[in-house]
Amino acid sequence: MHDGTLQERARPHLDVWKVAAKVFLIVTDDDPDARVITVKVEPQRGAVLRRDHESITVGRLPGKGRPA
């Protein structure tokens, strides 16, 4: 099992967490009232989470401009 590690900030206002050198969680902190958390999940799991939780939306892959 791999432990999650916080990557040194390459961009202001982003905390990037990696497991096995792959991004799995990104947290913005530029606006505490509108914090955005991006979590990498399997597409089917993401669909279930969005169905069950109105506040969960489709994210974008950073730097790719396409749905995550």
C-alpha positions in Angstrom: 0.0 0.0 0.0 1.2 3.5 -0.8 0.9 6.5 1.4 -0.4 9.7 -0.1 2.1 12.5 -0.3 1.6 16.2 -0.7 3.5 17.5 -3.7 5.5 20.7 -3.3 3.4 23.5 -4.6 4.1 24.0 -8.3 1.1 26.4 -8.5 -0.2 28.9 -6.0 -3.5 27.9 -4.3 -3.3 24.2 -5.2 -2.5 21.3 -2.9 -1.8 18.3 -5.0 -1.8 14.8 -3.4 -0.2 11.8 -5.1 -0.1 8.1 -4.6 2.5 6.0 -6.4 3.5 9.3 -8.2 0.0 9.7 -9.7 -2.3 12.6 -8.8 -5.5 11.5 -6.9 -6.6 14.6 -5.1 -6.3 18.4 -5.7 -7.5 21.0 -3.3 -7.8 24.7 -4.1 -7.4 27.2 -1.3 -7.6 30.6 -3.0 -11.2 31.1 -1.8 -12.0 29.4 1.5 -15.8 30.0 0.9 -15.6 28.3 -2.5 -13.0 25.5 -1.9 -12.9 23.0 -4.8 -11.7 19.4 -4.2 -11.0 17.2 -7.2 -10.7 13.5 -6.5 -9.8 10.9 -9.1 -12.3 8.0 -9.2 -13.3 5.3 -11.6 -16.0 6.7 -14.0 -18.8 4.4 -12.7 -18.1 5.4 -9.1 -18.1 9.0 -10.1 -21.5 8.6 -11.8 -22.9 7.1 -8.6 -21.5 9.8 -6.4 -22.9 12.5 -8.7 -26.3 10.8 -8.7 -26.4 10.6 -4.9 -24.8 14.0 -4.0 -26.0 17.2 -5.8 -22.8 19.1 -4.9 -20.6 16.7 -6.8 -19.9 17.6 -10.4 -17.8 16.3 -13.2 -14.3 17.8 -12.9 -11.6 18.5 -15.5 -8.2 17.0 -15.9 -5.7 19.8 -15.1 -4.0 21.0 -18.2 -6.0 18.7 -20.4 -9.3 20.6 -20.7 -11.3 17.4 -20.9 -13.7 15.8 -18.4 -12.0 13.8 -15.7 
